[in-house]
Amino acid sequence: MKRLALTTILLLTVTSLLISQEAHTNSKKEIELFTTLDNAMMKAETQPVVLFFYASWCPSCRATKSDIESNFDKLDGMTILLVDYDKSTDLKRKYGVSYQDTFVQINTEGTKISLWNGGKTDGLLRNVIRKESL
């Protein structure tokens, strides 16, 4: 009886570990939410940082966000920060953003390096300027 109980516990433990590992492997990566410009500038010290001006009501924005999250593995070494288009008036003014589904790459001083609209994952790969190119 003890042997059966130990075997059952062992099987449950192994099954639990396998399920946990599979859930972690298959977990959907999400774009980080923008918090502060200081935080974004700190991230830019080690990798390209792109602000994605997103509106939840915008079909193009939702499609772009979904495409980026599905292709995160292609964006290795890049930080995408989701900025609420409707609530970020100061940031829109600072970077000249007048349309949702707009991307702005910034540097460590918070200065705009490049700006473009749309393009999903391919647009990011095409438009982001890597440190070695600066």
PEDA-V842765 format. One record per residue. N is the residue number from 1. SS is DSSP state (2 for helix, 1 for strand, 0 for the rest). OMEGA is omega in degrees with one decimal (* if undefined). Layout:
BEGIN
n->(N:N)
ss->(SS:SS)
omega->(OMEGA:OMEGA)
END
This chain:
BEGIN
n->(1:2:3:4:5:6:7:8:9:10:11:12:13:14:15:16:17:18:19:20:21:22:23:24:25:26:27:28:29:30:31:32:33:34:35:36:37:38:39:40:41:42:43:44:45:46:47:48:49:50:51:52:53:54:55:56:57:58:59:60:61:62:63:64:65:66:67:68:69:70:71:72:73:74:75:76:77:78:79:80:81:82:83:84:85:86:87:88:89:90:91:92:93:94:95:96:97:98:99:100:101:102:103:104:105:106:107:108:109:110:111:112:113:114:115:116:117:118:119:120:121:122:123:124:125:126:127:128:129:130:131:132:133:134)
ss->(0:2:2:2:2:2:2:2:2:2:2:2:2:2:2:2:2:2:2:2:2:2:2:2:2:2:0:0:0:0:0:1:1:0:0:0:2:2:2:2:2:2:2:0:0:0:0:1:1:1:1:1:1:1:0:0:0:0:2:2:2:2:2:2:2:2:2:2:2:2:0:2:2:2:2:0:0:1:1:1:1:1:1:1:0:0:0:0:2:2:2:2:2:2:2:0:0:0:0:0:0:1:1:1:1:1:0:0:0:0:0:1:1:1:1:1:1:0:0:2:2:2:2:2:2:2:2:0:0:0:2:2:2:0)
omega->(177.8:-179.2:178.8:179.4:179.0:178.4:179.2:178.7:179.3:179.1:178.6:179.0:179.8:179.3:179.1:178.3:179.7:178.4:178.8:179.4:179.6:178.8:179.0:-179.5:-176.4:-177.2:-178.5:176.5:-178.8:175.6:179.0:174.9:176.1:176.1:178.5:177.2:177.6:178.5:179.2:179.9:177.0:179.1:-178.6:177.4:-175.1:-177.7:177.0:178.3:-179.9:174.0:179.7:-179.5:-168.0:172.7:-175.9:-179.6:-174.3:-180.0:179.0:179.2:-179.1:178.9:179.3:179.7:179.3:179.6:-179.7:-179.3:177.7:-175.6:-177.7:-178.4:178.2:-175.0:-178.0:178.2:-179.3:175.7:176.3:-179.7:-178.7:-179.3:178.9:-176.6:-174.6:-175.1:-172.9:-177.4:-179.1:178.9:178.0:179.2:-178.4:-174.5:178.1:179.6:-179.5:-175.1:176.0:-174.5:178.4:178.3:175.8:173.6:179.6:176.4:-175.6:176.2:-178.2:179.6:178.0:175.1:178.7:-179.6:175.9:178.2:172.8:176.7:177.4:-177.1:-179.9:177.6:176.3:-178.8:-178.4:-170.1:-177.5:179.2:179.8:-179.1:-177.6:178.8:-176.8:*)
END
